[in-house]
Amino acid sequence: EARRALFHITVLFIASGVLLALFRYLWRRIAFDTSRYIEYDLRETFFNHLLKLSPSFYDDARIGDLISRASYDIEMIRMFLSIGLIIVVDVATIELTTLPLLFYLNAKLALIVLIPLPFMALLATKMIRRLARDSRRVQDFAAKLSARVQENYSGAAVVKAFGREDAVADGFEKLSRENVEVNVRFAKSRGMFMAAVMSAAIMSQLVFLLFGGREVISGALPLKDFVKFNFYLLWIVWPMAYLGWGINLYQRGLVSMERLKEILDTEPEITDGPEADPSITSLKGDIEMRDLTFAYDGKPVLQGVNLRIKAGETVAIVGRTGSGKTTLVSLIPRLYNPPRNTVFIDGREIYAIPLHTLRKHIGFVTQEPLLFSLTIGENIAFGVDVAADGGRRVEQAARDAGIHAEIEAFPDRYATKLGERGVNISGGQKQRATIARALAADPPILILDDALSSVDTSTEEEILSNLRRIRKGRTCIIISHRVSTVKDADSIVVLEKGRVAEKGTHAELIARRGYYYELYRSQELRRELDDESA
């Protein structure tokens, strides 16, 4: 009978172990798999939300900080939802199943040995607040480091050009030292918390040995119950240290969620309003500005601008730096929101046109050419369905932008992979590639914001010659400081301190002898001097 009982107990013990192992495996698979899917959804949501935010948000945001939130903070959330959650559930399961056994064996002794635990809970509550504060500092400093690295790597050429490597390195070393100090402070807080948890566990064990031992000596507690009680107590107390790690992960995950929420709660300033008419699906390109006044943070940039650009017309905008040229054209695709009833396209207020329709019909080449880490062909085809025409539009756009021959000379031609921001091609090539990208989309409205500043005069003439053909039937707005770029426009607008100072054809503005005439004479004089020196 004894052997049979021992056999049954052994089988039951093994079966229990197998079932426990299976449960733990399944529970961990569920937790880890689910946390990965949540991580995926969070990162997708965060990235898509960033795409919706207005340019004004990026005027103040630090790219390195956003990268830190999209990577480090989301990883911290995943860690809590996987390992942290497993710890919390495991400990809670152990506590809830084992505590009744302690009271079943000896309720009086159970109450005595658990006396230190409320004090531990009170101390833990205070420590958790400190952990939360220190964890926030750690993650904020991680974002600062990421931002500093991103800025200096992006501006490596400037750093080297000014010989500031040592100064930049010293600045980074100072920031890194501060980061170490913040992390050490956090490690101390975490160490104190873990020490408090362990102290409470040890105190419970000492209380049990003291009072439980007396009960055994007095005969009030059988030795076998003492051994059982000790086993159950260890099963309850020591996972508390394990719980400390889980609470640490929870705090870091909570701080990370708060940092993500700061961005996710930022509402896009530029969205479709209730007046947007979804039936508007195409635009001709007739643009009108009526008494347009616009300011950045209360500082006026445009004042009382009245301008009409007929569909198919080419208008050039010139003016001194800071006169409001880029701001004016940025309001057309609503990169910034203009005041109500000031900007109209095809006779409709701009707010009546859905954003997708508006921007789909505008090709915008910005002052700073931006290319992605894709092939040069993929960059040009950014707004085009290449599969629909076999890439013919991409190649034709490259020809019109004067870059086709150079692309053909690359080892992989249109499949040539570009570095970050197109770092492995010249400034002029980047500018022409962005012009090709705008032309490939075949928009009815084309805006070139100083898009020919980095090309030589012969290439400029080639591009302008192609544009004369391309711009037929297309509304073109060209911003430039070169008279050679704008002289053939149907109309030239001169901006001065945010106001329209002059307007007319090249010949009319020359005759008026204003700012445009001065610009023309200075450039003609420079060209004559260059010819003489040559």
VENGIMO-V244602 format. One line per field, one symbol per residue. phi: phi as a letter, one per 20 degrees, with the letter a starting at -180 (. if undefined). A space follows every 10 residues. Layout:
BEGIN
phi: ???
END
This chain:
BEGIN
phi: .fffffffff ffffffffff ffffffffff ffffffffgf ffffffffff feffgffffd feffffffff dfffffffff fdfffffffg ffffffeegg fffffaffff fffegfffff ffffffffff fffffffgff ffffffffff ffffdgffgf femdgfffff ffffffffff ffffffffff ffffffffff ffffffffff ffffffffnf cfgfffffff fffgfeffff fffgffffff ffffffffff fgefefeffd bfefefdffe cbceoedccd lfcbcdlnef dcclfcbccf gnedcdccrf gneofffgff ffelfcefff lcccclndfg feeggffgff ecdddegefd defcffffff egdcefffcm nfffffffff emcgffffef gdlfeffefg lmfecfffff ffffffffff flefccddel edfddffffg fffffffgff ffmcfccdda eefffdfeff bcddeclndf ebbregffff ffldgfffff ffffffffff ffff
END
